[in-house]
Amino acid sequence: MPRVPQSAGRSDQLEIPSHRVRWGLRDMAFAGLTTLGLVGAGALLLAGGALLWPRLSALPLPANILVPAVFACEALLIIPAWLWGPRKYGGGWASLGLRACSVGKSLALLFLGFSAILLVNAAWDAARQRLGWPGQPDYLPVFGGGLQGLLVALLLGGAVAPAAEEIFFRGYIFAGLRERWGTGAAVVLSSILFSLAHATPGVFPPLFIIGAVFCLIYEHTDSLWPCVALHGAMNGLAFAVAYLSERFPDLVRGGM
């Protein structure tokens, strides 16, 4: 029986791209249903808590607690991605894209992605205003007033939510679709799901393009960290601008 040289076996293994994943459409369907279940359970808990609060406390329910709770619940997106991904097929967090990347290449793509997203947002905002369509709601007030509210918004909306969304939509959904149908179809389908998940029709088009930008950055860096960084930076910038507009309206309007 002929022997297979060990070096040949190692060579074959090295030819397999590091971003190859094993989960399929059925796994992603189960993950999606689990996500809907978790979101539904979270909504019921929040609604139940709001109804029961008057019986549990003499104090009124804080008006700024619901949206931060929803942002915090976004961390639950990681659970289905893990269950029907690395836990089932192995590979650890690296299989979801949490692996090292080239710093120079990542910085260049982050600059290009950041510039593209700013242009898309500016163009869509002008078009949206002419059409009379509603824009993205201002979530900053519901996190609380002042600097403390901004810090809470940056933590939940600028760190927790971006990390969870990138793991689910790019590290899990995009990677799984790419494995089955190729990069182009995966970019389109995962970006559609990403925009629909935000449930804000007035910003579906720019969110689709932003999702596509994140997909392409992941595709070219083979790492989710640049996507998380850019996603967090964009959310953080939006919260910072909202905060400055609230505190220094004349200065912000003058700068624009």
Backbone torsions as a table, in degrees:
resi	resn	phi	psi	omega
1	MET	NA	121.6	-176.1
2	PRO	-66.7	145.4	179.7
3	ARG	-92.8	140.0	176.4
4	VAL	-91.0	122.6	-179.6
5	PRO	-58.4	137.5	-179.2
6	GLN	-62.9	-34.2	-179.2
7	SER	-63.2	-33.7	178.6
8	ALA	-66.0	-41.0	178.2
9	GLY	-61.7	-42.1	179.0
10	ARG	-66.1	-36.7	179.8
11	SER	-63.4	-41.4	179.0
12	ASP	-62.4	-40.0	-179.8
13	GLN	-66.1	-37.1	-178.4
14	LEU	-69.3	-22.5	-178.9
15	GLU	-77.1	-15.0	179.3
16	ILE	-76.9	121.8	-179.9
17	PRO	-58.6	145.5	-177.0
18	SER	-67.7	-18.9	-177.2
19	HIS	-93.2	8.2	177.2
20	ARG	-65.2	136.1	179.5
21	VAL	-127.2	161.7	-174.2
22	ARG	-110.5	-12.7	-178.4
23	TRP	-74.2	149.4	-174.9
24	GLY	-117.5	-167.0	-176.3
25	LEU	-63.4	-38.4	179.2
26	ARG	-64.1	-42.0	177.8
27	ASP	-60.8	-44.6	-179.1
28	MET	-66.5	-33.7	176.4
29	ALA	-65.2	-44.5	177.0
30	PHE	-62.7	-40.5	178.7
31	ALA	-63.7	-40.3	178.2
32	GLY	-64.8	-43.0	178.1
33	LEU	-64.7	-39.4	177.4
34	THR	-63.4	-40.0	178.0
35	THR	-61.4	-46.0	177.6
36	LEU	-60.8	-39.1	178.0
37	GLY	-64.3	-42.6	179.0
38	LEU	-65.5	-42.2	178.5
39	VAL	-63.9	-43.2	178.4
40	GLY	-62.7	-42.7	178.3
41	ALA	-63.7	-40.9	177.9
42	GLY	-63.2	-41.0	178.6
43	ALA	-64.2	-40.8	178.7
44	LEU	-65.1	-40.5	178.4
45	LEU	-63.5	-42.5	179.2
46	LEU	-65.1	-43.4	179.4
47	ALA	-65.2	-42.7	178.2
48	GLY	-63.6	-40.6	177.7
49	GLY	-63.1	-39.2	179.0
50	ALA	-65.3	-35.8	179.9
51	LEU	-75.0	-36.8	-176.7
52	LEU	-84.4	-16.6	-175.1
53	TRP	-54.1	-46.2	-178.8
54	PRO	-58.6	-27.8	179.7
55	ARG	-82.3	-21.4	-176.4
56	LEU	-96.3	-21.7	-175.6
57	SER	-145.8	144.6	176.7
58	ALA	-78.9	-16.1	-179.7
59	LEU	-82.3	148.9	177.5
60	PRO	-69.8	150.7	177.6
61	LEU	-65.4	125.6	178.9
62	PRO	-56.6	129.4	-176.7
63	ALA	-69.7	-19.7	-174.6
64	ASN	-102.1	26.9	-176.8
65	ILE	-102.0	-22.6	-170.9
66	LEU	-72.0	-52.0	-177.7
67	VAL	-65.0	-43.3	174.0
68	PRO	-57.4	-36.3	177.6
69	ALA	-64.5	-38.6	178.0
70	VAL	-64.6	-43.7	178.0
71	PHE	-61.5	-40.9	178.9
72	ALA	-65.0	-35.5	179.7
73	CYS	-67.4	-17.1	178.6
74	GLU	-61.9	-23.0	177.2
75	ALA	-60.3	-22.1	179.4
76	LEU	-66.8	-16.0	176.6
77	LEU	-58.8	-26.9	-177.8
78	ILE	-68.4	-30.7	-174.3
79	ILE	-61.7	-55.3	179.6
80	PRO	-64.0	-34.8	177.8
81	ALA	-62.1	-37.9	179.5
82	TRP	-73.8	-44.2	-175.8
83	LEU	-62.8	-46.4	-178.2
84	TRP	-99.7	23.6	175.3
85	GLY	-130.5	-105.6	-176.5
86	PRO	-59.7	-37.1	-178.9
87	ARG	-64.7	-36.1	-178.5
88	LYS	-82.6	-38.0	-171.9
89	TYR	-114.2	-5.6	-178.3
90	GLY	82.4	178.0	179.6
91	GLY	107.3	-16.3	177.5
92	GLY	65.0	-165.5	-177.9
93	TRP	-65.1	-25.0	179.4
94	ALA	-61.4	-31.9	179.8
95	SER	-69.4	-18.0	175.5
96	LEU	-94.6	9.3	175.3
97	GLY	97.9	-3.0	-179.1
98	LEU	-84.7	76.6	-178.7
99	ARG	-140.1	166.4	-176.6
100	ALA	-64.3	157.4	-179.7
101	CYS	-143.1	166.2	176.3
102	SER	-73.3	121.1	-176.1
103	VAL	-64.5	-47.2	-177.8
104	GLY	-61.1	-48.2	179.7
105	LYS	-64.1	-39.6	-179.3
106	SER	-65.1	-42.6	179.8
107	LEU	-63.2	-40.9	178.9
108	ALA	-63.0	-44.5	179.8
109	LEU	-69.5	-33.8	176.4
110	LEU	-63.7	-41.6	178.3
111	PHE	-63.0	-46.6	179.0
112	LEU	-63.6	-43.6	179.9
113	GLY	-64.7	-43.2	178.9
114	PHE	-60.7	-45.1	179.8
115	SER	-63.8	-43.4	-179.5
116	ALA	-62.9	-42.1	-178.7
117	ILE	-66.6	-39.7	177.2
118	LEU	-61.6	-43.1	179.2
119	LEU	-64.5	-43.4	179.6
120	VAL	-62.7	-44.9	-179.5
121	ASN	-63.5	-41.5	-179.9
122	ALA	-65.2	-44.8	-179.5
123	ALA	-64.8	-42.9	-179.0
124	TRP	-69.6	-36.2	179.5
125	ASP	-62.4	-41.0	177.9
126	ALA	-65.3	-44.0	179.4
127	ALA	-66.2	-40.6	-178.6
128	ARG	-63.6	-41.3	-179.9
129	GLN	-65.6	-37.6	178.2
130	ARG	-67.3	-34.0	179.3
131	LEU	-81.0	-15.7	-178.4
132	GLY	77.4	23.8	-179.6
133	TRP	-87.6	148.9	177.8
134	PRO	-70.7	151.9	179.3
135	GLY	-102.8	-161.4	179.3
136	GLN	-71.1	130.4	178.1
137	PRO	-61.4	150.1	176.3
138	ASP	-86.9	104.4	-176.7
139	TYR	-85.3	-12.2	-172.5
140	LEU	-57.7	-44.4	-177.9
141	PRO	-58.5	-30.0	-176.2
142	VAL	-76.1	-10.7	176.5
143	PHE	-85.3	-5.2	-177.3
144	GLY	114.3	163.0	-177.9
145	GLY	-89.1	161.5	173.1
146	GLY	70.3	-162.1	-176.5
147	LEU	-65.8	-34.7	179.2
148	GLN	-61.9	-42.7	177.5
149	GLY	-62.4	-39.3	178.0
150	LEU	-63.3	-41.9	-179.5
151	LEU	-65.0	-39.7	176.9
152	VAL	-63.9	-41.9	179.0
153	ALA	-63.1	-40.9	179.6
154	LEU	-66.5	-36.1	179.9
155	LEU	-68.8	-50.9	-175.3
156	LEU	-80.8	-49.9	-177.0
157	GLY	-83.7	-21.1	-178.1
158	GLY	-104.6	-7.7	-179.2
159	ALA	-132.0	-59.6	-175.3
160	VAL	-64.4	-54.3	-177.2
161	ALA	-62.0	-46.4	178.7
162	PRO	-60.0	-42.1	-180.0
163	ALA	-63.1	-45.8	-178.8
164	ALA	-65.7	-43.2	-178.8
165	GLU	-66.4	-39.7	179.7
166	GLU	-67.6	-39.6	177.6
167	ILE	-61.8	-43.5	-176.3
168	PHE	-76.0	-53.1	-171.6
169	PHE	-79.9	-37.4	179.6
170	ARG	-98.4	-50.6	-176.6
171	GLY	-67.3	-30.1	-177.5
172	TYR	-107.8	-61.8	-174.6
173	ILE	-66.9	-53.7	-178.8
174	PHE	-59.8	-44.7	-178.9
175	ALA	-62.9	-40.8	179.6
176	GLY	-67.7	-42.6	178.2
177	LEU	-66.9	-38.3	179.1
178	ARG	-61.7	-37.9	-179.5
179	GLU	-65.4	-32.3	-175.9
180	ARG	-93.3	-41.5	-169.9
181	TRP	-122.1	2.1	178.8
182	GLY	94.3	166.9	-173.4
183	THR	-65.2	-45.7	-176.0
184	GLY	-58.2	-51.5	179.9
185	ALA	-64.0	-37.7	-179.5
186	ALA	-65.3	-40.0	177.9
187	VAL	-61.1	-48.3	-176.6
188	VAL	-65.0	-51.1	-174.7
189	LEU	-67.2	-44.9	-179.2
190	SER	-67.6	-32.9	178.5
191	SER	-70.9	-35.0	174.4
192	ILE	-62.3	-46.8	178.9
193	LEU	-62.1	-39.6	179.9
194	PHE	-62.1	-44.6	-178.9
195	SER	-70.1	-40.3	179.3
196	LEU	-65.2	-33.4	-177.6
197	ALA	-64.2	-22.2	-178.9
198	HIS	-83.6	-9.7	171.5
199	ALA	51.8	38.6	176.4
200	THR	-130.5	88.9	-173.1
201	PRO	-54.7	-32.3	-177.2
202	GLY	-65.4	-15.2	-179.8
203	VAL	-124.5	18.9	177.6
204	PHE	-57.6	-48.0	-177.4
205	PRO	-59.2	-50.8	178.9
206	PRO	-65.7	-33.5	178.2
207	LEU	-65.4	-35.6	175.9
208	PHE	-61.9	-46.2	-179.5
209	ILE	-66.6	-40.5	178.1
210	ILE	-61.9	-43.0	176.3
211	GLY	-59.6	-40.4	178.4
212	ALA	-64.7	-38.9	177.4
213	VAL	-61.3	-45.0	178.2
214	PHE	-61.1	-41.2	178.8
215	CYS	-60.3	-45.0	-177.3
216	LEU	-68.1	-36.0	176.0
217	ILE	-64.3	-43.2	177.0
218	TYR	-62.6	-41.6	-179.3
219	GLU	-61.0	-39.1	-173.4
220	HIS	-92.4	-14.3	176.8
221	THR	-106.7	-16.7	-176.9
222	ASP	58.8	27.9	-180.0
223	SER	-147.5	144.5	180.0
224	LEU	-86.2	-16.9	-175.1
225	TRP	-60.3	-42.9	176.5
226	PRO	-60.8	-36.4	178.2
227	CYS	-65.7	-43.4	178.3
228	VAL	-61.9	-42.4	-179.4
229	ALA	-63.3	-46.4	-179.1
230	LEU	-68.0	-42.2	178.5
231	HIS	-60.0	-46.7	178.7
232	GLY	-64.9	-38.2	179.6
233	ALA	-65.0	-41.5	179.8
234	MET	-66.0	-44.5	177.6
235	ASN	-63.7	-44.2	180.0
236	GLY	-62.2	-40.0	177.9
237	LEU	-62.7	-41.2	179.2
238	ALA	-62.4	-42.9	178.9
239	PHE	-67.1	-39.5	-179.4
240	ALA	-65.2	-42.7	178.3
241	VAL	-63.7	-41.3	178.4
242	ALA	-62.7	-40.1	179.5
243	TYR	-65.3	-45.7	-179.9
244	LEU	-66.4	-35.7	177.9
245	SER	-64.6	-32.6	179.9
246	GLU	-76.6	-40.4	-176.5
247	ARG	-84.2	-37.6	-176.1
248	PHE	-131.4	66.0	-174.5
249	PRO	-60.0	-40.8	-178.7
250	ASP	-66.1	-39.9	-179.5
251	LEU	-65.2	-44.1	-178.4
252	VAL	-67.0	-42.7	179.1
253	ARG	-65.1	-37.7	178.5
254	GLY	-66.4	-36.9	179.3
255	GLY	-69.9	-28.7	-179.8
256	MET	-84.8	NA	NA
